Structure formats: C-alpha cells, structure tokens
Amino acid sequence: SNGPSMSGDLLIKQKNENATVSATNEYKHRVSMAANFSLLLADAKLTDQHTFTCLMVYGGDIKEYSFKLVVQKLPEPLFITEKAEALEIGKRTKLGTCVAKNGNPAANIVWLKNNKTLSSDGNRILINETVVKQPGSDLLTVASTLQFSAEKDDTGAQFSCRAEHPQGRDLVSAPQTFTITCKSH
C-alpha cells in the first residue's frame, strides 16, 4: 500500500493453511480474508483510501494485482443559509448558500427554480462553489452560492438545491420562496 506509514503486509495465505494476519499497524484487528480470497476490511474510514496490492506466488512466478480503495460517504442533509431578505426585480442579489456537509467525494450541487435546473449565465444567474476539507475527518463540505436577478413572474417561485453524489439518493433541500420587490424610484 502507498504512503510511508501504510506499506507492509496485511495478511498472508499459504497453500492449505488459514490466512494469518501480519499487519501490526491500524489494520491489525480490521483485516481478514473471505473464503473466495477477498480482502475484508472492517470499519472503513477515509484514511483507508490507499492502493492495496495482492501478490500471488506460485513456483518462480509472481503475479501482482492492485486495487485503489475509495471510501464514499453521503453528505448530511442539505440546507440553504444566508438567505436574502428579498429579491429586487432586475438587480442581481445573493439569494443564499446551499451547504452539503461532510461527504466524500465532494457532492455536486445543482440549484433549482420550481424544480428546473439553474445554470450560471454570467448575467442574471451566477453560481460560485467552494469545497472545504474538514480537519480531522478529511470529509468534504461544499458550499454553493446563488446570485439571482429576479423578474416579475418569479413571485412565488420555489428555490431549492440538490446534491448529486456517487452514493446515489439525490438529496434536496427544503424549498424556499422569496419576496420580490420592485425598484423604488
């Protein structure tokens, strides 16, 4: 396995013998071998994202198979924060920030108006995203900020955000509506 602290044998299986655990590090009590020779890993954590290699030795022949382990975690339920007091017609305003906390890999956030996807157009709609790695856990928190210029027919429109993640299950925030105001002359 790669990384200085992570190299070394985890377990060894000799012909006609049970597999013996040779790991002395954090894997000592977490690895075992299945009947079909699969490596079993208990209590997976983010720090287990390494390349694991299986060496098969028979006669003078050595075959090597490597596998990069990716540990996935669905982010926490989405919420919209820093919400605008009101949206003014024709004036681009920060509508809010959608936050998907503690996922891996980072969720992809999509903003929706009445369940239709909004995309940055550099004019009426601007979407900016930041990804922060949480200290300690290395989990990723994504914050996506929507700036939006309202039109008259946006009165009563419902805004929400959705997280797309390899763990499936689309997460969607509670929808928000905003007061739409006209410019005061």
Residue pairs with C-beta under 8 A, 6 or more apart in sequence:
1 7
1 8
1 10
1 50
1 51
1 52
1 53
2 50
2 51
3 50
5 25
6 25
6 50
8 22
8 23
8 24
8 25
9 22
9 23
10 21
10 22
10 23
10 27
10 31
10 39
10 52
11 19
11 20
11 21
11 22
11 23
11 31
11 32
11 33
11 39
12 19
12 20
12 22
13 19
13 20
13 33
13 37
19 32
19 33
21 27
21 28
21 31
21 32
23 31
26 47
27 41
29 42
30 41
30 42
30 43
31 39
31 40
31 41
31 42
32 40
32 42
33 39
33 40
34 40
39 52
39 54
41 48
41 69
44 69
44 71
45 71
46 71
46 73
46 104
46 137
46 138
46 139
47 138
48 69
48 71
49 68
49 69
49 70
49 71
50 68
50 69
51 66
51 67
51 68
51 69
52 66
52 67
52 68
52 69
53 64
53 65
53 66
53 67
54 64
54 65
54 66
54 67
55 62
55 63
55 64
56 62
56 63
56 64
56 65
70 105
71 104
72 104
72 105
72 165
72 166
72 167
73 102
73 103
73 104
73 139
73 167
74 103
74 165
74 167
74 169
74 171
75 100
75 101
75 102
75 103
75 107
75 141
75 142
75 163
75 165
75 171
76 100
76 101
76 102
76 103
77 171
77 173
78 98
78 99
78 100
78 109
78 161
78 162
78 163
78 171
78 172
78 173
79 98
79 99
79 173
79 174
80 96
80 97
80 98
80 99
80 159
80 160
80 161
80 173
80 174
80 176
81 96
81 97
81 99
82 94
82 96
82 97
82 145
83 95
83 96
83 176
83 178
84 93
84 94
84 95
84 96
84 178
85 179
86 178
86 179
86 180
86 181
87 93
87 95
87 148
87 150
87 154
87 178
87 179
87 180
87 181
88 150
88 180
88 181
88 182
88 183
89 150
89 151
89 152
89 180
89 181
89 182
89 183
90 149
90 150
90 151
90 183
91 149
91 150
91 183
92 124
92 126
92 147
92 148
92 149
93 147
93 148
93 149
93 150
94 145
94 146
94 147
95 146
95 147
95 148
95 159
95 178
96 145
96 146
96 159
96 176
97 143
97 144
97 145
97 146
98 109
98 111
98 143
98 144
98 145
98 146
98 161
98 173
99 141
99 142
99 143
100 106
100 107
100 109
100 141
100 142
100 163
100 171
101 139
101 141
102 134
102 137
102 139
102 140
102 141
103 139
103 140
103 141
103 142
103 163
103 165
104 138
104 139
104 140
105 140
105 165
105 166
106 131
106 140
106 142
107 140
107 142
107 163
107 164
107 165
107 171
108 142
108 163
108 164
108 165
109 129
109 142
109 144
109 161
109 162
109 163
109 164
110 117
110 118
110 161
110 162
110 163
110 164
111 117
111 118
111 127
111 144
111 146
111 159
111 160
111 161
112 118
112 159
112 160
112 161
112 162
112 172
113 154
113 157
113 158
113 159
114 157
114 158
115 158
115 160
118 125
118 127
118 146
118 148
119 125
119 127
120 126
120 127
123 149
124 148
124 149
125 146
125 147
125 148
125 149
126 146
126 147
127 144
127 145
127 146
127 147
128 144
128 145
128 147
129 142
129 143
129 144
129 145
130 142
130 143
131 140
131 141
131 142
132 140
132 141
132 143
133 139
133 140
134 140
134 141
142 163
144 161
146 159
146 161
148 159
150 178
150 180
152 180
154 178
154 180
155 180
156 177
157 177
157 178
158 175
158 176
158 177
159 175
159 176
159 177
159 178
160 172
160 173
160 174
160 175
160 176
161 172
161 173
162 170
162 171
162 172
162 173
163 170
163 171
163 172
164 170
165 171
